[in-house]
Amino acid sequence: MQDFSALLKRQSVFFYEEADLNIDFRIKALNKLSEVIKKYEDPIHAALKTDLGKSSYESFITETGFVQHEISFVKKHLKKWARPKKVKRSLRMLITAKSFIHYEARGQVLIYAPWNYPFQLFMSPLIGAIAAGNTVVLKPSEHAPAVSVVLAEMIAEILPEKYIAVVQGDAGVAQELSKLDWDMIFFTGSTAIGQKIYEQAAKKIIPVVLELGGKCPVLVHKDANLKVAARRIAWGKILNAGQTCIAPDHVIVHKSVKDRLLKLLCKEFKEMLGKDPIKSAAYARIVNKGHFERLVNMLDQTDIYCGGNYSAEERFIEPTIVDNVQPAHALMKEEIFGPILPIQTYDDITDAILFINRLNPPLAVYAFTGSKNTFEQIQRHTQSGGIVKNDVIMQLTNMYLPFGGVRQSGIGRYHGRFSFEAFSHQRSVLRQSTWTDPAMRYPPYSEKKWKLIKKVLK
């Protein structure tokens, strides 16, 4: 096993003694990253096809193209974000002082990337870490081996290991990395593994950003545009074969429109993937045998409304709607992370909200309704990393919005400026003058000083 302590030491030396990690240095690194992505776009897409069965179109819009957009956005705004920010004084006695917030790099950063979007979720935090001026060690997922090989080759081609390094390996390697004294850890993955990362980091008081999961509900009210709702929900569920942390996990629909919605959903699945979706070039595959078997087992003793076909040989599961799911069933307790869509119904919106709140806060709540008041009611009475009206997943595409969870679905925010801030230490800087030195702050204290300080601290 590689000597990770030595790697961390080399990066520390580079950070403190050798590197000039100024804004121009960071922008040059981001330019190199953009150029190498263009160069390797075809191998990246081929690797995504190998690991996840993704089409080149889906690979571009959710992985390579998405990342290029983020790089362009960050480069455009980075100089402004990194500029020291002058702030006002809150006390009159600070009249001779000037106060600033300086954005400084945290230092040596460790990033764990997951397997479901193995390119995007490797690159997006890396962009933020580079933008903020850090050195980085990245651990891609062993469950997407083809992509991991390409990532390591790309990074090694453009940036030295003492600056940005890619470490390959299994869970044992991840555990060894977690034991080191990092300045920050960024993890994307399951809540269960995130808890272990958090516990390990707590021993050394290491700050963390945890991008986890949860069961993202879709509430479809009786006044929703059902045709549009069905198309968008279906798309969100088939994207990457449902292996998306913000995918629609389950639907809670008003009973008066349930039958119409289910018919429309089944119709949309067929229109998008054809009558025989296993033949569709647009539809991805389940990542591995273990995950495939977990999903198939979830279909035991269920009322399948449409879909339900699967192939172990191809790791294929047809988009499947499951009706009348009981709250105690695994489909309603575990994050599904696959193309299975369980359905629940409600009579009153307050009952739907209570049903959402019986689970841990998710990364997203999706609400389809034509009513501003209904949406605001859902927003007020639920918790989630984000909430979306009349759409799914698209909140991720706006770099001006922070992305992240709440409680069990995650800690911290990133994307755009929020990535830069997540990987930065906001250092307080106060510059004081010496031309005056008010006596009220120093002993001995008198009645006169007491009266003055009372006025100052109003």
RAHU-V58266 format. One line per field, one symbol per residue. ss: DSSP state (H for helix, E for strand, - for the rest). burial: b if it has 24 or more other ideal C-beta (glycine too) atoms within 12 Angstrom, else e. A space follows every 50 residues. Layout:
ss->???
burial->???
This chain:
ss->---HHHHHHHHHHHHHHH----HHHHHHHHHHHHHHHHH-HHHHHHHHHH HH---HHHHHHHHHHHHHHHHHHHHHHHHHHH--EEE----HHH---EEE EEEEE--EEEEE-------HHHHHHHHHHHH---EEEEE-----HHHHHH HHHHHHHH-----EEE----HHHHHHHH-----EEEEE--HHHHHHHHHH HH-----EEEE-----EEEE-----HHHHHHHHHHHHHHHHH-------E EEEE---HHHHHHHHHHHHHHHH---HHH---------HHHHHHHHHH-- --EEEE---EE----EE--EEEE------HHH-------EEEEEEE--HH HHHHHHH----EEEEEEE---HHHHHHHHHH--EEEEEE----HHHH--- --E---HHHEE--E--HHHHHH-EEEEEEEE-------HHH-----HHHH HHHHHH--
burial->eeebeebbebbbebbeeebebebebbbebbbbbbebbeebbebbbebbbb bbbbbbebbbbbbbbbbbbbbebbbebbeebbeeeeeeeeeeeeeebeee eebbbbbbbbbbbbbbbbbbbbbbbbbbbbbbbbbbbbbbbbbbbbbbbb bbebbeebbebbbbbbbbbeeebbeebbebebbbbbbbbbbebbebbbeb beeeebbbbbbbbbbbbbbbbbebbbeebbbbbbbbbbbbbbbbbbbbbb bbbbeebbeebbebbbebbeebbeeebbebebbbbbbbeebbebbbebbe ebebbbbbebeeeebbbbbbbbbebeeebbbbebbbbbbbbbbbbbeebe ebbebbeebbbbbbbbbbbeeeebbebbeeebbbbbbbbbbbbebbbebe ebbbbbebbbbbbbbbbbbbbbbbeeeeeeeeeeeeeeebeeeeeeeeee eeeeeeee
